[in-house]
Amino acid sequence: MADAQHRVKSGNGNGLVAILGAGSLGRLWGALLPMGTTAFIPRRHAPDEYEPDLTYRFQDGHGHYYPITVPSLDWSTQSPDTLIVTTKAGDTLGALETTLPNLKPTVPVVLFQNGMGSQQAVAERWPNRPIMAASTTEGANRPDSQTTVHAGQGETWIGALTHSASPLITNVVNQLEASGLVIHEEPDILTRLWGKLIINAGINPYTAILDCANGDILDAPLFRDTIRQLCLELADVMHHEGLSSRSPEDMESQIEAVARKTAKNTSSMCSDVRRGKPTEIDYINGYIVSRAGAHNLAVPVNQMLTEQVKLRTDTQQEPQPDTPGAT
Ligand code: KPL
């Protein structure tokens, strides 16, 4: 039983992991790291405002349910050894502006955001802090506000974004491995993040525009008519960014393979649109558009998808009920 397992694993000198962002991924870490070694960062409006423990039901990869309680971090008595940041890309800089003044400058900060751009913004804002980025294929969703589901077992790669992060990576990987998840040190985290960006750029906006599950994009004319051009644009931008990329044909096959493998999933972006929440389009296809602009390249498909997704969120009237999304 997870709770018993947590008790056995607790107090192993693993250090305290603070979690900023109580969405699906933050709750996945909160459920899997040993009990007594995690705390959620409170989002208080006033410094003395009481923040209750976070309690939820967790469904593990085998379909078993466990009750989870993760305490709220008490800054006056606790000092985290690692901070993992699982906020939405667009909320990250603001959340860290209020959190980092409380955190020792030597504590590693691990960024789990989707897409690209928010990680670079954090590393540029705090160049002297040990900032790391993570890319994960773990799937988690929240079918309702009380439940978090570990929907797909994956792997996680962690790499340094700032100079002072490099010597701390091994420790952080060891610390997070106590969750039982598969974690790797990644010497080339930018290429790894781009790999995930390609998948998200080729699936998420189509599902959001067509309002469908991942697998349903494969036969849709919008996808069929534009995916090759999208991949040509991605390869062109990557080349100008000085990154080696796979061929557009390989990218297309990989996007289709992931859409097939996750056919029944509601993508994170489709889920955001359905719930009337801001999407991460600016950090996915919007990021490609902005990097293309820096190199004077035309990326009409990425531009069109970015505009279409924004149109969907701008015109959204009534948020629909919660739907299972990916990380
Ligand atoms: O990462 C995803 C997401 O939804 O953001 C994919 C790979 C598309 C799986 O749903």
Boltz pocket constraint, residues with backbone or C-beta under 6 A from the ligand:
constraints:
  - pocket:
      binder: B
      contacts: [[A, 114], [A, 199], [A, 200], [A, 203], [A, 204], [A, 214], [A, 258], [A, 262], [A, 265], [A, 266], [A, 267], [A, 268], [A, 269], [A, 325], [A, 326], [A, 327]]
      max_distance: 6.0
